[in-house]
Amino acid sequence: METQQQFRILVADDSHLDFAQIICDEMASSAMARGTGIAKRSPDYIKEKMKEGKAVIAFTSDGIWAGFCYIETWSHGEYVANSGLIVAPQFRKGGLAKAIKKKIFELSRQKYPEAKIFGLTTGLAVMKINSDLGYEPVTYSELTQDEAFWAGCKSCVNYDILMSKERKNCFCTAMLYDPKDHYEPEETKQDFQQHSKLYERFMQIKQWKLLKPFLKKEKDPNGNGERKRLFSLFNLF
Ligand SMILES: CC(C)(COP(=O)(O)OP(=O)(O)OC[C@H]1O[C@@H](n2cnc3c(N)ncnc32)[C@H](O)[C@@H]1OP(=O)(O)O)[C@@H](O)C(=O)NCCC(=O)NCCS
């Protein structure tokens, strides 16, 4: 598969194992740069996905690694998650994430035609890409309740928030494509176009509301009244 730029987007295999480390490093440093939480992945886990044919990898025509995404299955294959989307910083904003997500979506549909496909994201760009593919925003209760999936969130800095909300809410927005009951991509795409500002605002408010209980009021040592301190922020990000 070729984008209009110079990328090759392939189903990953054994020949790509050496890229697992660089992929993991980029996932971690991108999350740090964004100041958001992320479920951490090990190079071994990424390698396993490659060996199983459950990952998509992108390269420039010169063979430079440019992006990645993989498939996870939950609830005995009833649900599929397309996770770990990453584009190398120098290749962003050129449509590569969109092309990778399209490829992994097609691979998921081919491998698991009956499965509901979902993703969790804090980013508007990913919400846009998902909407273009026919995903719609859903509550967490519509996602897999497989304990192993939620255990993956333990390595995210926002895990305490997720648990304080009894797994019903967190910073991420959940989006789902149900093959048996879904809007046409044109409809979800239009909906996102019409409401993207609203989604953005909604995410900001949601994040503020979720963080609020973690705010601690303390006396200003100079006696200038109370000031709020985001005491947990150092732990969160
Ligand atoms: C998020 C990320 C994958 C996007 O990669 P990318 O290659 O730059 O994305 P694309 O160029 O394919 O853009 C996809 C679409 O999102 C849109 N978009 C990008 N940023 C956006 C934003 N902040 N708000 C709304 N839409 C946005 C683009 O305009 C594009 O839409 P279009 O095709 O209609 O123009 C990349 O920035 C990244 O790797 N970030 C770090 C890791 C991460 O956040 N992963 C997602 C975890 S869920």
The ligand as a Gaussian input file, in Angstrom:
#p B3LYP/6-31G(d) Opt

LIG

0 1
 C       -1.393000      11.232000      16.540000
 C       -0.456000      10.869000      15.396000
 C       -0.468000       9.360000      15.230000
 C       -0.963000      11.557000      14.115000
 O       -0.108000      11.189000      13.036000
 P       -0.083000      12.032000      11.654000
 O        0.581000      11.189000      10.646000
 O        0.474000      13.359000      11.931000
 O       -1.652000      12.175000      11.354000
 P       -2.276000      12.468000       9.923000
 O       -1.373000      13.393000       9.165000
 O       -2.631000      11.173000       9.264000
 O       -3.580000      13.258000      10.333000
 C       -4.795000      12.591000      10.495000
 C       -5.945000      13.567000      10.459000
 O       -6.057000      14.204000      11.734000
 C       -6.104000      15.606000      11.553000
 N       -5.503000      16.218000      12.716000
 C       -4.209000      16.231000      13.070000
 N       -4.078000      16.865000      14.237000
 C       -5.338000      17.251000      14.605000
 C       -5.876000      17.957000      15.723000
 N       -5.106000      18.380000      16.715000
 N       -7.201000      18.170000      15.758000
 C       -8.012000      17.722000      14.787000
 N       -7.569000      17.040000      13.713000
 C       -6.243000      16.830000      13.635000
 C       -5.330000      15.865000      10.280000
 O       -5.705000      17.084000       9.696000
 C       -5.770000      14.685000       9.438000
 O       -7.074000      14.894000       8.896000
 P       -7.283000      15.143000       7.328000
 O       -6.771000      13.930000       6.658000
 O       -8.732000      15.329000       7.176000
 O       -6.469000      16.349000       7.027000
 C        1.001000      11.364000      15.652000
 O        0.955000      12.734000      15.970000
 C        1.682000      10.611000      16.772000
 O        2.337000       9.573000      16.546000
 N        1.583000      11.131000      18.011000
 C        2.150000      10.483000      19.188000
 C        1.480000       9.179000      19.532000
 C       -0.017000       9.288000      19.655000
 O       -0.559000      10.304000      20.075000
 N       -0.680000       8.187000      19.264000
 C       -2.110000       8.048000      19.367000
 C       -2.437000       7.265000      20.590000
 S       -4.173000       6.964000      20.651000

